[in-house]
Amino acid sequence: MQERQQAGTGGRRTIEDLLAGVCGFITCLATAVLLAWIERQFGFALYTWMFWLIVPVGAGFAGFAGASGYYFGSILFGHRPTKLLLLNIALASLATFFLIHYLEYSTLLIDGKPVSDYVPFTRYLDFAIRSTSMQFRFRTAPMGTTGELGALGYGVAALQIAGFAVGGMLVWVYLSSLPFCEQCSKYLSRKGTSERYTGTPGLLQENAEVVVGHLKANDLQAAVKAQQSFGGPDTGKEMFLRSVVVVRFCKKCGKHWLQYKVEKRSGQDWKEIPELTTAGFTDQQLTV
């Protein structure tokens, strides 16, 4: 019986991988079409945008956008990404780079005839890569160009391909970081969040000890109430510390998940203090 259940679970996860893969394929295709259209209409290849000549920011954004379908597909089907899906994302992100060039190749006309009547795609791609040039800008103002890079264009192409791959893989990394019910193979739904602020480190430390004590005693609802009784709302920069409780639950089995963390204000953002962060599941029905 257990072997049948494992086989059924494996088969379901394979199907979910395929469904998420279809969603990812659609967004990769849509991203390639959009980028090719922008380049054709405005003469600007967004995916070639780079910082400091070596950081493929545009390609990274394009790879991330192309892989967004995997994110929505995984959330829609409640499917936690597997290594197979990671491989799928990486390959699809790489394929997006070549698909953009192929769309340009398939729509380019020379004397009213498709360029494909004159040269194969591989030769066209080699020409496109070797004719790559880079324009330098400072605060949006053009500062000059390199001219055609020749063989060095392959180095630029390699950086762009890496950008596509990294952008796509970031989607997988983010999906993998989301809380997940192993029993039901479902992502957790948010139930509520409590944020309490203070400018007194000692007060926060005292409350943190009380909350962690309840967590160790497995009384998570008492931990939530203790956190909510501390501090006050955010009233400005003087409130530079905060504690946060996040409660999620599985819609299928009803199991709850609680995360408690302490953060410190850092400019306009908040920086988590890792040693004061804890999370776990419970069968208790939590409210926040």
KAMO-V820779 format. One record per backbone hydrogen bond with DSSP energy under -0.5 kcal/mol. NH is the residue of the N-H (numbers start at 0). CO is the residue of the C=O. E is the energy in kcal/mol with one decimal. If there is no record, write none. Layout:
NH;CO;E  NH;CO;E
//
This chain:
4;0;-2.1  5;1;-2.4  6;2;-2.3  7;3;-2.6  8;4;-2.6  9;5;-2.6  10;6;-2.4  11;7;-2.3  12;8;-2.4  13;9;-1.9  14;10;-2.1  15;11;-2.6  16;12;-2.3  17;13;-2.1  18;14;-2.5  19;15;-2.7  20;16;-2.2  21;17;-2.0  22;18;-1.9  23;19;-2.2  24;20;-2.5  25;21;-2.1  26;22;-1.8  27;23;-2.4  28;24;-2.4  29;25;-2.5  30;26;-2.6  31;27;-2.3  32;28;-2.4  33;29;-2.5  34;30;-2.7  35;31;-2.3  36;32;-2.3  37;33;-2.5  38;34;-2.2  39;35;-2.2  40;36;-2.9  41;37;-2.8  42;38;-1.4  43;37;-0.7  45;43;-1.1  47;44;-1.9  48;45;-1.6  50;54;-2.5  53;50;-1.3  54;50;-2.6  55;53;-0.8  56;54;-2.2  57;48;-2.8  58;46;-0.6  58;48;-0.5  59;55;-2.2  60;56;-2.5  61;57;-2.3  62;58;-2.9  63;59;-2.3  64;60;-2.7  65;61;-2.7  66;62;-1.8  67;64;-1.0  68;65;-0.6  69;66;-1.2  70;66;-1.1  71;67;-2.4  72;68;-2.8  73;69;-2.3  74;70;-2.5  75;71;-2.8  76;72;-2.4  77;74;-0.6  78;73;-2.6  79;77;-0.6  85;81;-1.8  86;82;-2.3  87;83;-2.2  88;84;-2.8  89;85;-2.6  90;86;-2.5  91;87;-2.5  92;88;-2.6  93;89;-2.1  94;90;-2.5  95;91;-1.7  96;92;-1.0  96;93;-0.5  97;93;-1.3  98;94;-2.7  99;95;-2.2  100;96;-1.4  101;97;-2.3  102;98;-2.6  103;99;-1.8  104;100;-2.5  105;101;-2.9  106;102;-1.1  107;103;-1.0  109;112;-3.6  112;109;-1.6  114;107;-2.4  116;113;-2.0  117;114;-1.9  118;114;-2.2  123;119;-2.0  124;120;-3.0  125;121;-2.0  126;122;-2.2  127;123;-2.7  128;124;-2.5  129;125;-2.4  130;126;-1.8  131;128;-1.3  135;143;-3.3  137;140;-2.5  140;137;-1.6  142;135;-4.0  143;135;-0.7  145;133;-2.0  148;131;-2.9  149;129;-2.4  151;148;-1.6  152;149;-1.9  153;150;-1.7  154;151;-0.8  155;151;-1.5  156;152;-2.5  157;153;-2.2  158;154;-1.9  159;155;-2.1  160;156;-2.6  161;157;-2.3  162;158;-2.1  163;159;-2.4  164;160;-2.4  165;161;-2.8  166;162;-2.6  167;163;-2.1  168;164;-2.5  169;165;-1.8  170;166;-0.7  170;167;-0.8  171;167;-1.0  172;168;-2.4  173;169;-2.4  174;170;-2.5  175;171;-2.4  176;172;-1.0  176;173;-0.6  177;173;-0.7  177;174;-1.0  180;185;-3.1  181;179;-0.8  184;180;-1.7  185;180;-1.2  187;178;-1.5  188;248;-2.9  190;246;-3.1  191;246;-1.7  193;244;-2.6  195;242;-2.3  196;231;-3.2  197;240;-2.5  200;198;-0.6  203;199;-1.8  204;200;-2.5  205;201;-2.3  206;202;-2.1  207;203;-2.7  208;204;-2.1  209;205;-1.6  210;206;-2.8  211;207;-2.8  212;208;-1.9  213;209;-2.0  214;210;-2.2  215;211;-2.6  216;212;-1.5  217;214;-1.4  218;213;-2.7  219;217;-0.8  222;218;-1.4  223;219;-2.1  224;220;-2.2  225;221;-2.3  226;222;-2.1  227;223;-2.1  228;224;-1.1  229;226;-1.1  231;196;-2.1  234;232;-0.6  238;235;-1.8  239;237;-1.4  240;197;-2.2  241;262;-2.1  242;195;-2.3  243;260;-2.9  244;193;-2.5  245;258;-2.4  246;191;-2.9  247;256;-2.7  248;188;-2.3  249;254;-2.5  250;248;-0.6  253;249;-1.9  255;281;-2.3  256;247;-3.1  257;279;-2.5  258;245;-2.4  259;277;-3.0  260;243;-2.3  262;241;-2.7  263;270;-2.6  264;239;-2.8  265;268;-3.3  268;265;-2.0  270;263;-3.2  271;269;-0.5  272;261;-2.7  273;271;-0.9  275;272;-2.0  276;273;-1.8  277;259;-2.6  279;257;-1.9  281;255;-2.5  285;283;-0.9
//
